[in-house]
Amino acid sequence: MKKIIFALVACAALAGCNKDEGAAFVEVWKNSDRLSETLTVTKVDGGYRALSQIDKDTKGYMKVETVLVAESKQLLVKDGGKRALELASDGTVTSFLRTKEDTFTKVN
């Protein structure tokens, strides 16, 4: 009986650890391209919401919005496991949301 209780407690502890795996992504990010872009990541039920907006696109035609899940502390993926956002060791985020990858830094 003690082994079963211990196993249940261990599972609950491990399940609790996974809830914040993508917490480092929850920020506002900017790229440094000629055509500046803002990436906003927020926590939502069941994962994370990524909204990527070209700054000069006031009508929202180039807006990309998707729900992602944390695969690890460094990777958010789309449904089906396709990588979407990757956190680098230098604190930047590489986005794979558009046709070409782009690097973003935190907005202070």
ABEGO torsion letter per residue (X at the ends): XAAAAAAAAAAAAAAAAAAAAAAAABBBBBBABABBBBBBBBBBBGEBBBBBBBAABAAGAABBBBBBBBABAABBBBBGGBBABBBBAAGBBBBAABABBBBBBBBX
